[in-house]
């Protein structure tokens, strides 16, 4: 998994194409937010000895990606600079 700088933004053309539902652009958005999504999807897990471990719930990751895609396509609007 590629790490991105905290302050690095997605390029405008990628955002623009993602709002049109382009699969490749959407994958770039998912990769950009992968660390954040995995952090949100991390849950405590207790083993048979009662030790706590943290695991990433992949089902939650997919659901968060689905919600992100929905918001990008349905709600995000890109307006040209005036």
C-alpha positions in Angstrom: 0.0 0.0 0.0 1.3 3.4 -1.0 1.6 6.0 1.8 0.6 9.6 1.0 1.6 12.7 2.7 -0.9 14.1 5.1 -1.1 17.4 3.2 -1.1 15.9 -0.3 -4.4 16.6 -2.1 -5.9 14.6 -4.9 -5.3 16.2 -8.3 -8.3 18.2 -9.6 -8.5 16.1 -12.8 -8.9 12.9 -10.8 -11.7 14.4 -8.7 -13.4 15.7 -11.8 -13.3 12.3 -13.5 -14.3 10.4 -10.3 -17.5 12.5 -10.1 -18.5 11.1 -13.5 -18.1 7.6 -12.1 -14.8 6.6 -13.8 -13.6 3.4 -12.2 -9.9 4.1 -12.5 -10.3 7.6 -10.9 -12.5 6.1 -8.1 -9.7 3.6 -7.4 -7.2 6.4 -7.0 -9.6 8.1 -4.6 -9.9 4.8 -2.6 -6.1 4.5 -2.5 -5.7 8.0 -1.4 -8.1 7.5 1.6 -7.2 3.8 2.3 -5.3 4.6 5.5 -8.1 6.7 6.9 -10.7 4.1 5.9 -8.7 1.3 7.5 -8.4 3.4 10.7 -12.1 3.9 10.8 -12.7 0.2 10.3 -10.3 -0.9 13.0 -12.1 -2.8 15.8 -10.9 -4.5 19.0 -10.8 -8.3 19.0 -10.4 -10.5 22.1 -8.7 -13.8 21.7 -9.5 -17.0 23.7 -7.2 -15.8 26.5 -8.9 -12.4 26.8 -6.0 -10.5 25.1 -7.2 -7.5 23.1 -6.0 -7.1 19.5 -7.0 -4.6 16.9 -8.1 -5.9 13.6 -9.4 -4.2 10.4 -12.9 -5.2 9.6 -12.9 -5.6 5.8 -16.7 -5.5 5.6 -16.7 -2.1 7.2 -13.9 -1.0 4.8 -16.0 -2.0 1.8 -19.1 -0.3 3.2 -17.1 3.0 3.8 -15.7 2.8 0.2 -19.2 2.3 -1.1 -20.5 5.3 0.8 -17.5 7.4 -0.4 -18.2 6.4 -4.0 -21.9 7.3 -3.6 -21.2 10.7 -2.1 -18.6 11.5 -4.8 -21.0 10.5 -7.7 -24.3 11.9 -6.3 -23.4 14.8 -4.1 -20.0 16.2 -5.0 -20.2 19.0 -7.5 -17.2 20.5 -9.3 -17.7 24.0 -10.6 -15.3 25.7 -13.0 -13.3 28.7 -11.6 -14.7 32.0 -12.6 
